[in-house]
Amino acid sequence: MRIVFITTGLATGGAEKMLAKLLSRLKDAQIEAGVVSLLPSGPVSKEIEALGIPLWHLGLDTPWRVPQAAVSLVRITQHFRPDVIQGWMYHGNLAAWWARGVAARQARLFWGIRQSLYDLGREKPLTRWIIRLGARLSPGVTAILYNSQTARGQHEAAGYAAARAHVIDNGFDTGRFGPDGVAYRSVREELGLAPEAKLIGLVARFHPMKGHEVFITAARQLVACRANVHFLLAGRDVSLDHSLFRDASGDPCMRGRLHLLGERQDIPRLTSALDIASSASSWGEAFPNAIGEAMSCGVPCVATAVGDVARIIGDTGFVIPIGDAAALANAWKHLLALPDGERQALGARARLRVIEHFSLERIAARYAALYRSESA
């Protein structure tokens, strides 16, 4: 079976990384894949190229390149002769619809929706238009693959065809992400922390929806009553260039406690070093990869109730209201008050939950089965 994936781009993000992880396992299912990125090369491009998978970048970073990109997409699709065309994210879905209609009418068309839809008004104007157009086109799609029940319900409320819907969770490589005592110690050495220091982390690019302001507010509340706690933040644009982080770093109560690492390539190592992982997102998330990765590492999580977070975490951590810094600080306080052994046991249960329900092998098998299914 031949499948061409058409993705919006390959920057460092949860949707892009999930695509690379899925591709790494589809070879085992005897699926020959190719990937088209509408945007120029990004960090995840190298991961896909390393898999030996054909990859094309259309360089669609300005509107005037649309005609050239459309012609290139048609030629690539005709050359690849796919059995399935899989769109990935909104713009990729629209491009996949175009490619099937013009160059591969015999192929089945799948869409991949990778985010929740709490408020259409928060999206960029072009994205809003594409989302609305997608609702009108969706009855003609073979299948729409969501990565959360929440995203499915929200999109169906916006007009997407319910009869085409399937939910396949994000999957996690529990071999790459796992408990690592060496990392736990070495990250503390890197940051100049005492071995007994407690480390709370947020791994996310800087964006209003990621809730960094809520995280910082909660951190200020926690340090007022808890000594020897530190905060690790990693992700694109997480730096002193932003006033939020400059102000927090200059706050006497936070000085030396806030560790801004920017975009890193050693996320498994950093995650394994945490005592608590968090997500403070306010919208957009459907199935946060950072939470699944932390659980895989045996780290208990505290996260806001966006997307399917409550279903992911289950009884292995805390789910708090969106935007509630006090609730976030109180949940951290509760976990830090536990004896180390109890907190580690909670993390071990979190890892087991990922292995049983969200392992990458299990999720990739579900994709492969659906691609081969005649009833999809």
Buried (B, 14 or more C-beta within 10 A) or exposed (E): BBBBBBBBBBBBBBBBBBBBBBBBBBBEBEBBBBBBBBBBBBBBBEBBBEBEBBBBBBBBEEEEBEEEBBEBBBEBBEEBEBBBBBBBBBBBBBBBBBBBBBBBEEBBBBBBBBBBBBEEEBBEEEBBEBBEBBBEBBEEBBBBBBBBBBBBBBBBEBBBBBEBBBBBBBBBBBEEBBBBEEBBEBBBEBBEBEEEBBBBBBBBBBBEBBBBBBBBBBBBBBBEEBEEBBBBBBBBEBBBEBEBBEEBBEBEEBEEBBBBBBBBEBBBBBBBBBBBBBBBBBBBBBBBBBBBBBBBBBBBBBBBBBBBBEBBBEEBBBBBEBBBBEBBBBBBBEBBEEEEEEBBBBBBBBBBBBBEBBBBEBBBBBBBEBBBEEEB
